[in-house]
Amino acid sequence: MDSEDTGISRREFIALGTGASAGLVSYKSPAYAKPKSSRHGRNRICVAACQILTYPVLEKSVQKIVKWMKSASEDGVDVVVFPEACLCGYQYDDSYWKKASPKEFENAEIRIVAASKNLDIAVVLGTAHWEEGKLFNSLLAIDKGGRVRGRYAKTHLAESWPGLVPGTILPIYTLAGVKSCFIICHDVRYPELVRLPAIAGAQICYFISNESPLTKEYKLSAYRAMPIARATENGIFCVMANAPANPKDINAPNQSHGNSKIIHPDGNVLEEAGFFEERLVSAIINVGEATRNIAKRAAKDNTILKDWINKGAQLVQVEAPYTN
């Protein structure tokens, strides 16, 4: 597939997946352009979490993902978010990863990028990628028009796939004109992964996951509380995309418990999915309401933590910030 289909050249895309630091260093994003006036009004965008089950066969997953991207586009969604490792149905079996082809993952991602361009919709895609033989549980951040902004690789790992290593970059990417940060599943238990980007300017956190199944009922209360906390303790939006439970077999592997949600900076849940359903969870949000007041206060108040937290915020890598 050529650059006219994807918005990036094949060489640039390959560089994205083989850079020295989780795909960020060697890829230069296209220059930012002032976005067109939103169909939803000034400072408003429509965000959606896509709660679906996918497959170990990448072709099947791509077809399903693109189908839901089309539905989201038709609904006026600006940014659609898919669950952790959605491209391969979150495979935890070692034998799968020993046989997995980086080339097949790359080609599948290129098709999602092309669909983003054709549909003019931004996408946060749960995937995996390889760099110098090392495997990363990652996401690909694609802006409207198929513009690849970069990757985030999971920092705190909960799986033991062969060759898997943690990510080393805490990025902010601009999607649909809004500075955004990212966490993957187990990352949600580490508040600093959202606090530091929020200090650095992020107004939305996109949280993708494939958490424990419904059979681990004792975990459900904490799973609901943590993304709400990440939003309200920073004063930003949180959009969570989790895989649903499998209604045909609650004990099947590669599923979760649903409850994908969109959370306001004040901690209120604007929209939420159930346990089993496959659906888009969407809301039109006023980005101006993500004031980041709590995060900014943590960095400005004259406390014993001030210098420490500001030094931490310097670790955040901001990609060519959007300016009006």
C-alpha positions in Angstrom: 0.0 0.0 0.0 1.5 3.3 -1.0 1.7 6.7 0.8 -1.3 8.0 -1.1 -3.4 5.4 0.6 -2.0 5.9 4.1 -0.8 9.4 4.4 2.8 8.2 5.2 5.4 6.4 3.2 6.2 2.8 3.8 9.7 3.8 4.9 8.3 6.2 7.4 5.9 3.6 8.8 8.6 1.0 9.1 10.7 3.5 11.0 7.8 4.1 13.3 8.0 0.5 14.4 11.8 0.2 14.6 13.0 3.3 16.3 15.3 3.3 19.2 12.7 4.3 21.8 9.4 2.6 21.3 8.9 4.0 17.8 9.1 7.7 18.6 12.6 8.8 17.9 12.9 7.9 14.2 9.4 9.0 13.1 8.6 12.6 12.4 5.0 13.5 12.3 3.6 15.7 9.5 3.3 19.4 10.5 0.2 20.2 12.4 -2.5 22.1 10.6 -5.3 24.1 12.2 -8.2 21.7 12.2 -11.5 22.5 10.5 -14.3 23.9 12.6 -15.8 21.0 14.6 -19.2 19.9 13.6 -19.9 19.8 17.3 -19.1 23.4 18.0 -16.1 25.3 19.4 -13.9 23.2 21.8 -16.2 20.2 21.4 -15.2 16.8 20.0 -17.0 13.5 19.9 -15.0 10.6 21.5 -15.9 6.9 21.5 -14.7 3.7 23.1 -15.3 0.7 21.0 -16.0 -2.4 23.2 -15.5 -5.4 21.0 -14.0 -8.9 21.0 -11.5 -9.6 18.3 -9.5 -12.6 17.0 -6.0 -14.1 16.9 -6.3 -14.0 13.1 -5.3 -10.5 12.2 -7.3 -10.3 9.0 -10.5 -11.1 10.9 -9.7 -8.5 13.5 -8.9 -5.8 10.9 -12.2 -6.4 9.1 -14.1 -6.0 12.4 -12.2 -3.0 13.5 -12.7 -1.2 10.2 -16.4 -2.0 10.3 -16.7 -0.3 13.7 -14.5 2.6 12.5 -17.1 3.2 9.8 -20.0 3.1 12.3 -18.1 5.6 14.5 -17.5 7.9 11.5 -21.1 7.8 10.5 -22.0 8.7 14.1 -19.8 11.8 13.9 -17.1 10.5 16.1 -13.8 12.3 16.0 -11.6 9.8 18.0 -12.4 6.1 18.4 -10.5 4.0 20.9 -10.1 0.2 20.7 -9.1 -2.3 23.5 -5.7 -3.5 24.5 -4.1 -5.8 21.9 -7.3 -5.5 19.9 -5.5 -6.3 16.7 -4.9 -9.9 17.8 -7.6 -10.4 20.3 -5.2 -10.2 23.3 -3.3 -13.5 23.0 -1.6 -14.5 26.2 -0.4 -17.9 25.0 3.4 -18.0 24.6 3.2 -20.2 21.5 1.2 -17.5 19.7 3.9 -14.9 20.3 6.7 -17.3 19.3 5.1 -17.7 15.9 3.8 -14.1 15.5 5.0 -12.2 12.4 6.0 -8.6 12.9 5.4 -8.1 9.2 1.8 -9.2 9.5 1.2 -6.8 12.4 2.8 -4.0 10.3 0.6 -4.8 7.3 -2.5 -4.9 9.5 -1.7 -1.5 11.0 -1.2 0.0 7.6 -4.8 -1.1 6.7 -6.1 0.7 9.8 -4.1 3.8 9.0 -5.6 3.7 5.4 -9.1 3.4 6.9 -8.4 6.3 9.2 -7.5 8.4 6.2 -10.5 7.4 4.1 -13.0 7.9 7.0 -11.2 11.0 8.4 -11.4 9.7 12.0 -8.7 9.5 14.6 -7.9 6.1 16.1 -6.2 4.7 19.2 -5.4 1.1 18.3 -4.4 -1.6 20.7 -1.6 -3.6 19.0 1.9 -5.0 19.5 5.1 -4.2 17.7 8.8 -5.2 17.7 12.0 -3.2 17.9 15.4 -5.0 17.5 13.8 -8.3 18.4 12.0 -6.9 21.5 8.3 -7.2 21.7 6.1 -4.3 23.0 2.4 -4.4 24.1 1.6 -1.0 22.6 -1.0 1.3 21.0 -0.8 3.2 17.8 -2.1 6.8 17.9 -3.5 7.8 14.5 -4.8 11.3 13.9 -7.6 12.2 11.5 -6.6 11.7 7.9 -4.5 8.7 8.7 -1.6 10.8 10.2 0.4 8.5 12.5 1.4 10.5 15.6 3.3 7.7 17.3 3.2 4.8 19.7 2.9 4.3 23.4 4.2 1.0 24.8 2.8 -0.4 28.1 5.0 0.7 31.0 4.0 -1.7 33.8 3.6 -5.2 32.4 1.2 -7.8 33.6 1.9 -10.4 30.9 4.9 -12.6 30.2 4.9 -12.9 26.5 8.3 -14.2 25.1 10.6 -11.2 24.4 8.2 -8.7 25.9 9.8 -5.6 27.5 8.2 -2.4 29.0 8.0 0.9 27.1 10.4 3.7 27.8 8.5 6.8 26.6 5.7 8.8 28.3 4.3 10.7 25.3 1.7 13.3 24.6 0.2 13.2 21.1 -2.4 15.6 19.6 -5.5 13.8 18.3 -8.4 15.8 16.8 -6.7 19.0 18.0 -6.4 17.9 21.7 -3.3 17.0 23.6 -3.7 13.4 24.8 -1.9 10.9 26.9 -2.2 7.1 27.1 -2.1 4.1 29.4 -2.6 0.4 28.9 -4.4 -1.9 31.3 -2.2 -2.5 34.4 -0.8 1.0 33.9 -3.9 2.4 35.5 -2.7 1.4 38.9 0.2 3.9 38.6 -1.2 7.4 38.9 2.0 9.2 37.9 1.6 7.9 34.3 -1.4 10.2 34.0 -0.4 13.0 36.4 2.8 13.8 34.7 1.3 14.2 31.2 -1.6 16.2 32.6 0.9 18.6 34.1 2.6 18.8 30.7 -0.7 19.7 29.0 -2.7 16.5 28.3 -6.5 17.1 28.5 -7.6 13.6 27.6 -6.3 10.2 28.8 -7.1 7.3 26.4 -7.0 4.1 28.5 -7.1 0.8 26.6 -7.4 -2.5 28.5 -8.2 -6.2 28.5 -8.7 -6.7 32.2 -9.7 -9.8 34.3 -12.9 -11.6 33.4 -16.2 -11.5 35.2 -15.2 -14.7 37.1 -12.8 -12.5 39.1 -15.6 -10.5 40.6 -13.6 -9.3 43.6 -11.6 -7.1 41.2 -14.5 -5.3 39.5 -14.9 -2.5 42.1 -11.3 -1.5 41.8 -11.4 -1.7 38.0 -14.3 0.8 38.1 -12.7 3.1 40.6 -9.2 3.5 39.1 -10.0 5.2 35.8 -12.5 7.5 37.5 -9.7 8.5 39.9 -7.2 9.1 37.1 -9.7 11.6 35.6 -10.8 13.5 38.7 -7.4 13.6 40.4 -6.0 15.5 37.4 -9.0 17.4 36.1 -9.0 15.7 32.6 -11.2 13.4 30.6 -10.6 9.7 30.5 -11.9 7.5 27.7 -11.6 3.8 28.5 -12.0 1.0 26.0 -12.1 -2.5 27.5 -13.0 -5.9 25.9 -16.4 -7.3 26.9 -17.1 -10.6 28.5 -17.9 -13.4 26.0 -21.6 -14.2 26.3 -21.1 -17.6 24.8 -18.4 -18.7 27.2 -17.6 -16.7 30.4 -14.6 -18.8 30.9 -13.1 -18.4 27.4 -9.7 -16.8 27.2 -9.0 -13.4 25.7 -12.0 -11.6 27.1 -12.6 -9.2 29.9 -15.6 -7.7 31.7 -16.7 -4.7 29.6 -17.7 -1.5 31.4 -16.0 0.7 28.8 -16.7 4.3 29.8 -16.1 8.0 29.3 -15.4 10.0 32.4 -15.7 13.7 32.9 -12.9 15.7 34.7 -15.2 16.0 37.7 -15.3 12.2 38.1 -18.8 11.6 36.8 -19.2 8.8 34.2 -20.9 10.3 31.1 -21.5 7.0 29.3 -20.8 3.3 30.1 -21.2 -0.1 28.5 -22.4 -3.2 30.2 -20.5 -6.5 30.7 -21.3 -8.4 27.5 -22.4 -6.0 24.8 -20.3 -5.0 21.8 -21.0 -1.3 21.2 -19.7 2.2 20.8 -19.7 4.2 24.0 -19.6 7.8 22.8 -20.0 11.4 24.1 -19.6 14.9 22.9 -17.2 16.6 25.3 -16.3 20.2 25.9 -12.5 20.0 26.0 -12.4 23.4 27.8 -13.8 21.6 30.9 -10.5 19.7 31.2 -8.9 22.5 33.1 -6.1 20.2 34.6 -6.5 22.3 37.8 -5.6 19.5 40.2 -2.5 18.4 38.2 -1.3 22.0 37.8 -1.8 22.6 41.5 0.4 19.6 42.3 3.2 21.2 40.3 2.7 24.7 41.6 1.8 24.5 45.3 4.8 25.1 47.6 5.0 21.6 49.0 7.9 19.2 49.7 6.9 17.4 46.4 7.0 20.4 44.1 10.5 20.0 42.8 10.2 16.3 42.6 7.0 16.3 40.6 8.2 19.0 38.2 11.3 17.0 37.5 9.1 14.1 36.7 7.0 16.1 34.3 10.1 16.8 32.3 10.2 13.1 31.3 7.0 13.6 29.2 7.7 13.9 25.5 5.3 16.3 23.8 5.0 15.8 20.0 4.9 19.1 18.1 2.2 20.8 20.3 -0.8 22.1 18.4 -1.3 25.9 18.5 -4.3 28.0 17.3 
